[in-house]
Amino acid sequence: MRLRNLKNNSEIINNCPFLVKSPDAFIGKWKDNFVNSKNPIHLEIGMGKGKFIYEMALNNPDINFIGLEKFDNVIARAIKKMPQMLPNLLLLNTDAVNLSSIFDHEIDVIYLNFSDPWPKKRHENRRLTSRPFLEIYDHLFKDKNIIIQKTDNIGLFAYSLKSLSLYGYQFEEVSLDLASSDIPNIMTEYEEKFTSEGVKINYLYAIK
Ligand SMILES: C[S@@+](CC[C@H](N)C(=O)[O-])C[C@H]1O[C@@H](n2cnc3c(N)ncnc32)[C@H](O)[C@@H]1O
């Protein structure tokens, strides 16, 4: 995602009360960061401008949400777009490769929405469903591992099905046309754009 640099990115990020500044400090204690510490925690990796995670938090007050985005300029825009702080939403500004030093068996669900496809073979390990990332996710999940992915990219989707399956995941739901299914859905920014262009969205719900 390419965005013009907002001049005051660091100011927006530093002043945001719901962006956690030193996430490593909370390893093993994330539930205590939320008003209702008994609720499950869902994590979106690569939230972009944050529409999905914000609306999910607004519509699901019994779930705690964390949105992760690696680029300062993208997360600064997300913060600017969020109308208010929600008691069940926190943000992290870091790369997903750092996740095993941030969470220790505390996450219930991971969302991967329109992740970068990295089509070249030499970049395979950057795909968020490659084996190195699946190994990282094993450190994050509390009980069962649940990964929900949406993508327009059929190459990435086929890769994810194979990679997840080889790693021991099973599929509870798979759709090659999410809009025509009865799966409940909140659209992301990318999804709105692709859907308006008539592109079909692929969906999987994987569990291990
Ligand atoms: C194609 S955009 C999709 C954004 C949003 N999920 C949507 O559907 O509208 C992918 C986003 O994932 C972020 N991203 C990619 N790799 C990441 C990583 N390793 N850690 C954190 N964020 C990442 C990118 O910076 C970008 O904002």
The ligand as a MOL file (V3000), in Angstrom:
LIG
                    3D

  0  0  0     0  0            999 V3000
M  V30 BEGIN CTAB
M  V30 COUNTS 27 29 0 0 0
M  V30 BEGIN ATOM
M  V30 1 C -2.7170 -4.7850 0.4620 0
M  V30 2 S -2.8190 -3.9710 1.9630 0 CHG=1
M  V30 3 C -4.4300 -4.4440 2.6000 0
M  V30 4 C -4.8990 -3.5400 3.7010 0
M  V30 5 C -6.2110 -3.9510 4.3940 0
M  V30 6 N -6.0670 -5.2160 5.0870 0
M  V30 7 C -7.3560 -4.0190 3.4130 0
M  V30 8 O -7.7940 -5.1390 3.1090 0
M  V30 9 O -7.8370 -2.9740 2.9570 0 CHG=-1
M  V30 10 C -1.7280 -4.9520 2.9790 0
M  V30 11 C -1.3140 -4.2370 4.2500 0
M  V30 12 O -0.5770 -5.1410 5.0410 0
M  V30 13 C 0.5490 -4.4690 5.5900 0
M  V30 14 N 1.5740 -5.5060 5.8360 0
M  V30 15 C 2.1570 -6.2840 4.9190 0
M  V30 16 N 3.0670 -7.0980 5.4670 0
M  V30 17 C 3.0390 -6.8280 6.8030 0
M  V30 18 C 3.7570 -7.3310 7.9100 0
M  V30 19 N 4.7140 -8.2710 7.7390 0
M  V30 20 N 3.4950 -6.8390 9.1380 0
M  V30 21 C 2.5490 -5.8730 9.3000 0
M  V30 22 N 1.8400 -5.3300 8.2900 0
M  V30 23 C 2.0790 -5.8070 7.0530 0
M  V30 24 C 0.9320 -3.4850 4.5120 0
M  V30 25 O 1.7170 -2.4250 5.0080 0
M  V30 26 C -0.4190 -3.0290 3.9950 0
M  V30 27 O -0.9150 -1.9260 4.7230 0
M  V30 END ATOM
M  V30 BEGIN BOND
M  V30 1 1 1 2
M  V30 2 1 2 3
M  V30 3 1 2 10
M  V30 4 1 3 4
M  V30 5 1 4 5
M  V30 6 1 5 6
M  V30 7 1 5 7
M  V30 8 2 7 8
M  V30 9 1 7 9
M  V30 10 1 10 11
M  V30 11 1 11 12
M  V30 12 1 11 26
M  V30 13 1 12 13
M  V30 14 1 13 14
M  V30 15 1 13 24
M  V30 16 1 14 15
M  V30 17 1 14 23
M  V30 18 2 15 16
M  V30 19 1 16 17
M  V30 20 1 17 18
M  V30 21 2 17 23
M  V30 22 1 18 19
M  V30 23 2 18 20
M  V30 24 1 20 21
M  V30 25 2 21 22
M  V30 26 1 22 23
M  V30 27 1 24 25
M  V30 28 1 24 26
M  V30 29 1 26 27
M  V30 END BOND
M  V30 END CTAB
M  END
